[in-house]
Amino acid sequence: MSLTLDTYRLVGRSGLRVSPLALGAATFGTESGWGAEPEDARKLFDVYVDRGGNFIDTADTYSNGSSERLLGEFARGKRENLVLATKYTTLRRPGDPNARGAHRKNLFASVESSLRRLNTDYIDLFYLHVWDFTTPVEEILRGLDDLVRQGKILYVGISNAPAWQVSRMQAIADLRGWSPLVALQIEYNLIERTGERDLIPMAREMGLGVVPYSPLAGGLLTGKYSRDDLTSANAASADGTRKSFNFALGTLTERNLAIADVVKEIGAE
């Protein structure tokens, strides 16, 4: 049996059904200096949805907010058929110390902003995006549960957080009767496999569905980069291109290019 976009799966210990491959919309819009123009983003969206895809991922600050705005336009007339996932915690407004982080004030403001940009009354899956090592977990969980009770978000997820904190939060949510975490988003690919050590086994045990991002390691595993790019990306590290972005993230390295070489060899075989 072939795996198609309408071969739906459950998200963690929930009844929410999603496509086995999500459409990542982080590069919808060019406000960050690179990405997909609106007409190209629309083509990607239409192809994905027309083939049965229903799971779309974004965040409040992707492409400086244009990702959510474009998805709000694209989803018009199809909203009920889609599972829209977005996130909060990254800096929304420079100069405002409360416009970032996991705390309750930023949480509620972020949700309201995302609802406006997405042109919707509710968010299907809402993630804590980046762990801030500051906000008490009870404050986070209670705030998320309040939003679920208000109907503004339906399911709760977490991304880029230590496994021990995620498992602790899940236990607290269970004991307090608060909305449980149903999804864990992590970077996972042939270059970044550290999630296999504790995050993925933890998710399996605690009932979280794993949603991997960057499966091609920022394009490195496609074979599009070479050793020459190591020098050129370093020289143009602030030019706003995807190449310089990968270099700044530490993805474009000699080690990772060697892994990509092996992938190309296997592909050739």
C-alpha positions in Angstrom: 0.0 0.0 0.0 1.4 3.4 -1.0 1.7 6.1 1.6 -0.4 9.1 0.5 -1.2 12.5 2.0 -4.7 11.2 2.8 -3.4 8.2 4.8 -4.1 10.0 8.0 -2.5 9.4 11.4 -3.4 10.3 15.0 -1.4 13.0 16.8 -0.1 11.4 20.0 -2.8 10.3 22.4 -5.5 12.4 20.7 -8.2 11.8 18.2 -6.8 14.4 15.8 -6.1 13.0 12.3 -3.3 14.5 10.2 -1.5 13.7 7.0 1.8 11.8 7.5 3.7 14.7 5.9 3.0 18.2 7.1 3.5 21.3 4.9 6.0 23.5 6.6 5.3 27.2 5.9 8.3 28.8 7.5 9.5 30.2 4.2 6.1 31.5 3.0 7.0 35.1 2.3 10.2 36.9 1.8 10.2 39.5 4.6 13.1 37.7 6.3 15.3 38.2 3.2 14.7 34.9 1.5 11.7 32.5 1.0 8.8 31.8 -1.3 7.0 34.7 -3.0 3.2 34.7 -2.4 2.3 33.2 -5.8 4.9 30.3 -5.3 3.7 29.7 -1.7 0.1 29.5 -3.0 1.1 26.9 -5.6 2.8 24.8 -2.8 -0.3 25.1 -0.6 -2.7 24.2 -3.4 -0.7 21.1 -4.5 -0.5 19.9 -0.9 -4.1 20.4 -0.1 -5.4 19.1 -3.5 -3.6 15.8 -2.9 -5.3 15.3 0.5 -2.8 17.1 2.8 -4.4 18.7 5.8 -1.5 19.4 8.3 0.1 22.8 7.9 2.8 24.2 10.2 3.9 27.8 10.9 4.8 30.2 13.7 4.0 33.7 14.7 7.4 35.2 13.6 8.1 33.1 10.5 8.9 35.6 7.7 8.1 38.3 10.1 4.4 37.3 10.3 3.8 37.0 6.6 3.7 33.2 6.8 0.6 33.3 9.0 -1.0 36.1 6.9 -0.5 34.1 3.7 -1.9 31.0 5.2 -4.9 33.0 6.4 -5.6 34.0 2.8 -4.9 30.5 1.3 -7.1 28.7 3.9 -10.2 30.9 3.2 -13.1 28.5 2.3 -11.1 25.5 3.4 -10.5 26.2 7.0 -12.6 23.3 8.5 -10.7 20.8 6.4 -7.3 21.9 7.7 -5.2 21.3 10.8 -3.3 24.6 11.4 -0.4 24.5 13.8 1.4 27.6 14.9 3.8 28.5 17.8 4.8 31.2 20.2 7.8 32.5 22.4 10.1 34.1 19.7 10.5 37.9 19.7 7.4 39.5 18.2 8.2 43.2 18.9 11.8 44.5 19.4 12.3 46.6 22.4 9.4 45.0 24.4 10.8 42.6 27.1 7.4 40.9 27.4 7.0 40.3 23.6 9.0 37.1 23.9 9.2 34.0 26.1 6.8 31.4 27.4 5.1 33.5 30.1 1.3 34.1 30.3 1.3 37.7 29.0 3.2 36.8 25.8 1.2 33.6 25.4 -2.2 35.4 25.4 -0.9 38.2 23.2 0.7 35.8 20.7 -2.5 33.7 20.4 -4.6 36.8 19.6 -2.1 38.0 17.1 -1.9 34.6 15.4 -5.7 34.4 15.2 -5.9 37.7 13.5 -3.2 36.9 10.9 -4.6 33.4 10.3 -8.1 34.9 9.9 -9.6 32.2 12.1 -11.4 31.8 15.4 -9.3 28.9 16.7 -5.9 27.2 16.3 -5.9 23.5 15.9 -2.4 22.8 17.4 -0.5 25.4 19.4 3.2 24.8 20.3 5.5 26.4 22.8 8.3 27.1 20.3 11.5 27.7 22.2 12.2 26.8 25.9 13.1 30.0 27.8 14.6 28.4 31.0 12.7 31.1 33.0 8.9 30.7 33.1 7.5 28.2 35.7 6.0 25.2 33.9 2.8 25.6 35.9 2.3 29.0 34.5 2.8 27.7 31.0 0.5 24.7 31.4 -2.3 26.7 33.1 -2.2 29.4 30.5 -2.4 26.8 27.7 -5.3 25.0 29.4 -7.2 28.3 29.9 -6.9 28.9 26.1 -8.2 25.4 25.4 -11.1 26.0 27.7 -11.8 29.3 25.9 -11.8 27.5 22.5 -9.0 29.5 21.1 -6.7 26.5 20.8 -7.7 22.9 20.5 -4.6 20.9 21.2 -1.2 21.7 22.9 2.3 20.9 21.7 5.9 21.7 22.6 9.1 22.2 20.6 12.8 22.5 21.3 12.6 21.7 25.0 14.6 19.3 27.2 13.1 15.8 27.5 13.0 15.9 31.3 11.0 19.1 31.3 8.6 17.8 28.7 8.0 14.6 30.7 7.6 16.7 33.9 5.1 18.9 32.2 3.1 16.0 31.0 3.0 14.5 34.5 1.8 17.8 36.0 -0.9 18.2 33.3 -2.2 14.7 34.1 -2.2 15.3 37.8 -3.9 18.7 37.6 -6.4 17.7 34.9 -5.0 20.3 32.5 -4.8 19.8 28.7 -2.0 17.3 28.0 0.8 17.8 25.4 -0.1 15.8 22.3 2.8 16.7 20.0 6.6 17.1 20.2 8.3 19.0 17.4 12.0 18.3 17.1 14.8 18.6 14.5 15.4 15.1 13.2 17.3 14.0 10.1 20.3 12.0 9.1 22.6 14.8 10.4 20.7 15.6 13.6 19.8 12.3 15.4 20.2 13.2 19.1 16.5 13.0 19.6 16.8 9.2 19.3 18.6 9.2 22.7 15.8 10.5 25.0 13.3 12.8 23.2 11.7 10.2 21.0 11.6 7.4 23.6 10.1 9.9 26.1 7.5 11.0 23.6 6.5 7.4 23.0 6.1 6.7 26.7 4.3 10.0 27.5 1.8 9.9 24.6 3.2 12.7 22.4 3.3 12.4 18.6 6.7 13.3 17.2 6.6 15.9 14.4 10.1 16.2 12.9 11.2 19.4 11.2 14.1 20.0 8.8 14.1 16.4 7.4 16.6 17.5 4.7 18.8 19.4 7.1 18.1 22.8 5.6 18.6 21.4 2.1 22.0 19.9 2.9 20.9 16.4 2.3 19.7 17.2 -1.2 23.3 17.5 -2.3 22.9 21.2 -3.3 25.9 22.3 -1.3 29.6 21.6 -1.8 32.9 22.4 0.0 33.0 25.7 -2.0 29.9 26.8 -0.1 31.8 26.7 3.2 34.0 29.6 2.2 31.4 31.6 0.3 28.8 31.2 3.1 31.4 32.4 5.7 32.3 35.4 3.5 28.6 36.3 3.1 27.4 35.3 6.5 25.1 38.3 6.9 23.7 38.5 3.3 20.3 37.1 4.3 20.4 34.0 2.0 19.4 30.5 2.9 23.0 29.5 2.5 24.3 32.0 5.1 21.4 31.1 7.4 22.5 27.4 7.3 26.1 28.5 7.9 25.0 30.6 10.9 23.0 27.7 12.3 26.0 25.4 12.1 24.4 23.2 9.5 26.8 23.9 6.7 30.0 22.1 8.0 32.6 19.7 6.7 31.1 16.9 8.9 27.6 17.4 7.5 28.8 17.6 3.9 30.6 14.3 4.4 27.2 12.7 5.6 25.5 14.2 2.5 28.2 12.6 0.3 27.3 9.2 1.8 23.6 9.9 1.1 24.5 10.7 -2.5 26.5 7.5 -2.9 23.6 5.4 -1.6 21.2 7.2 -3.8 23.4 6.5 -6.8 23.4 2.8 -6.0 
